[in-house]
């Protein structure tokens, strides 16, 4: 289910869909982005947004829309967004080939 260098696994799509349903979300999408900060220099932005911005690239995976701004797309090209569950923890996992170094929590990286 890769589209232009972004991949979202079926497990992640299911979790996003479940979360949107619990929130009562009918329209909108998931905004993925990169912000300066975090323990490794850059951190992932991951939040609901009602609509894409003018210059956003909009991706759709099985009815779930992702909004990514052009600058963030430079850092996210090739990204796989997954959702993993274990006895110790569960959450979204960013598998980013552009990350040369990542922090232990997995939400911060440097390129």
Secondary structure, 3 states (H helix, E strand, C coil): CCECCEEECHHHHHHHHHHHHHHCCCCCEEEEEEEECCCCCEEEEEEEECCCCCCCEEEEECCEEEEECHHHHHHHCCCEEEEEECCCCEEEEEECCCCCEECCCCCEEEC
